[in-house]
Amino acid sequence: MPKQIIVIAGIETVRDSDGNVLKLSETFMNNARTYKKDHKKDRVVIINAADHKDAADPIASLWDDVCTTFAPGTIDELFYTGHSDSYTLYVFSHVRMELDNYKRLLTCDNDWGNIPLSKDGIIRLGGCQAGGQRGERWVSSIAQVIATKTEHTVYAFVSRSSQHRRPDGGFYQKPDIKNYIEFTPFK
């Protein structure tokens, strides 16, 4: 049976030397398109953060999209590709550019319990250090917090990552140290 997968593509910006945004980059959308191509037998919906960036509350707008794309309890996988660190998913901005604007970030404090995942649904965080740093798992990381709040397994990187191109033209994030590490809910 085909899986139902939602891919959230964060925003990557191209900036000048003064930090002014010149344009939006296709980096994370390319990762999302490749992920969809690799899952042809599944129903994959890409939610592009750029489509929500001008909303009064971008995170609420994006979250509404995530929670209404499929019927409650039917998402088999939620995949995030974008900037992150061990405590924050920088959905709408380059790392640390807008730390004071919480309407543009997903943090450990967000309400993660309302993601309409299936019973065995998983979350995959494809950004730098979402699970820890220097190859070490952090129990206080956003990956562990999400696993515990959702009561679902989360897979995340525990090092920095960078985009790579495959021979077939597709794109993916490759961590510097280890591939995805599994985080299970604390009981």
Residue, then its C-alpha position, 0 to 999 in steps of 0.5 A: m500500500p502506498k505511503q502518504i508522505i509530507v515533505i516540508a521544504g524550508i527556505e534557503t536565501v542567497r544574500d549579498s555581503d551586507g546580509n540583504v536577501l537577493k533571492l530565494s534559492e532552490t536548494f531545499m526544494n531540489n531535495a524535496r523534489t528528489y525525495k518525491k522522485d525516489h518515492k514514486k509508488d507513494r503519495v508525496v505532497i511537498i509543502n514549500a515554506a516559500d508559499h507561506k512566507d508572507a502570511a501574518d503567521p507563517i508557521a501557523s499557515l504552514w502547520d495548517d497545511v501540514c495538518t489538513t493535507f491528509a486525513p487525521g492519522t494517515i501521514d506515514e512520514l513527515f520529512y523536513t529539509g531545511h536549516s536547523d540546529s539542535y533546538t530549532l528548525y529555521v523554516f523561513s530563514h537562514v540559520r540564526m537570521e531571525l531568532d527573535n521572530y518565533k513566527r518563522l521558527l519551529t522550536c522545542d516549545n511548539d505543539w508537536g502533538n497535533i501532527p496527524l501521523s499514522k500509528d506507525g508514522i515517522i518524522r525525518l529531520g534532514g537539517c544540520q544537527a537536529g539530533g545533536q552535534r559532533g556525532e553525539r546524540w543530545v537528549s535535549s535536542i529538537a529531535q528527541v523533544i519531537a519524538t517524545k511529544t508526538e510519541h513517534t520515532v524521529y530520525a535526525f542528523v547529529s552533525r552538520s550536513s551539506q547538499h550533494r548532487r547524485p549522478d542521476g541529477g537528484f539532490y540530497q543532504k549528506p551529514d559530515i559524520k553519521n547518517y540519520i540517528e533514531f530517536t524514540p519517545f521517552k516514556 
